[in-house]
Amino acid sequence: MATTRAVLTPFSAEFPSSNFPGLTTVNARPALAYDAATQEIAYWTLVAPQGLSGALSCVLTYMMASATSGNIEFEVAVEAITDGDATDLDATASFDTVNSSGATAVPGTAGYIDQISVTLTNADAIAAGDLIRISISRDADDATNDTATGDLYLLLAELREA
């Protein structure tokens, strides 16, 4: 059984005018540095892959700059625009409700990678061929679920269909 995938790299990220993660490198690896204290967001625009027909998840590969304890939480949202939709892109965004990873313990050693899979239950009725945007943020303003200090480095995100 084939799996549909789309890879979202730090270099292909798009940023709002404020509160966005810094584009950086960690040992020559590109990364987005999400702050522990400020809610920052990045976007990716792509065409939904052909063959898309099932449930989606977003697998986030990250590492911590310095934290060795505490939790982090990602939020992922989907905006899907189908040809002919009555959505004025000049004036609005139409992201579906945010999907949350929930609190996830960081690796016990800074610099070790971890992967979190976020099920995209709220996927804006995405269909193959749609113009889509994915937003990814660290839920830094959630004092209960995101308690790890220091930057979180997002190395890669991948949309997967099982």
N, C-alpha and C positions, 0 to 999 in steps of 0.2 A: 504494500500500500504506500503510495507516494505521500510525502508531506510537503506542503507549501511553506516556504520560508522567505523572509525578507530581513536583511541585516541592516541595522542602523548604527553607523559609526560616529565617533565624535566629530570627525571632519565634515560630515554631512548634516550636522545639527544646524538649526536656525534659532535665532534668539530674539526675544522681545526687547523693547527699548530699555527695560530695567529688570532687576532681579533675575539674572540668568547665571548659570554656572560658568566658570572660567574655562576656556580651552587651554589645555596645558599638555605637557608630556611628562611621563614618569618612566625613567630609565629608557627613554626613546620610544615609549608607547604612548600614543595619543589618548587623552582622557578628558572628561568633563569633571571639574572640581566643584562639587555641591557643598555648600557651607552648612555647618551644624546649627546656625542661629537664624538664617534667613531663608525663607521659602523661595527657592529658585526653580526656574522651569526652562526646558529646551523643547524644541519641536523638530519633527522630521516630516517632510512631505514626500509622498510617493503614490504610485498607482497600485491599487490592490491587485495582487498577483492573479493571473488566470488560473482557473482550477480551484479557486477558493470556494469552499462550500461547508466548512464545519466550524466548530468552536475554535477560538483563537486564544493564545496566551502570549505574553511578552516576557522573555527570559532576559534578565538583567545581570550582566557580569560586572562586578565591582570589586574594589578593595578599599581599605581605610588607610588614610595617610598616617594616622597616629593611634587611633582608638584600638584597644584590645578587649574592651568590654562594653556592654550596653547594647541597645537595639537601634536599628534603623527601620524606616518605613518608606517605601516608594509609592507614588500615586501615578497611574497611567490612565490617560483618557484618549478616546478615539473620536475623530470627526470624519465622517464619510459623506462625500458629495457625489451624487449620481447625476449624470448628464440630464438636464431638464429640471433638476430640483429648483424650487423657488427659494434659494438661499443667496442673499446679496453679499458676496464675499468682500465688497468694498466697505460694508458697514458692520458686519457681525462675524462672530465665530459660532459654530454650532456643535461644540463638543458634547458627547453623551456624558452621563454621570461618571465620575471618577471611579476607577477600580483600584483597590488598595492591596498592598502586599501583606498588611498587618505587621506587627512587630516581629523583626527577625534579628536574632543575635549575630553580632559581627564576629569574624574569625578572631581567635585568641592571639594572633600575631599580626601586627600591622604589616601591610604589604601582601598578605595572602589573599587570593581571590575567593570569592563566594558567588554563587548564582542563586537568584531568586526568580521563581516563576509566578507571574501575576496572571490569573485567569481573567480574560477580558469578557466578563459577563455582560457588561454594558459596552457594546461595540458599534453603536449607531447604525445598526442594520447594514453593516458593511457587505459589499458584494464585489465579485471580481470586476475589475475595470474602473471602480470608483476612484476618484481623487480623494486621498486620505491624508490626514495629519495625525500624528501621534504626539502627545505631550507626555513628558516624563519629568517628575519633580521628586525631590526628597521632602518628606513631610516634616520639615524642621520646626514648624510651630506646634507640633503635637508632643507635648511634654511627657505623655504617657508612653507612646509607641516609638518615639525617636529620641533616644537618650544618649547615644554615642557622641563623643566630642570630636572635634576636628573635621577636616574635609573628608568627603566620600568621593572616590574617583570612579566614575562610570566609564568602563573600558569599552563596552559594547552592549547593544540591545538587539534582540532578535524576535521578530514576530514569527510564531509557529502555529501551524494548524495540524492537529493530530488526526 
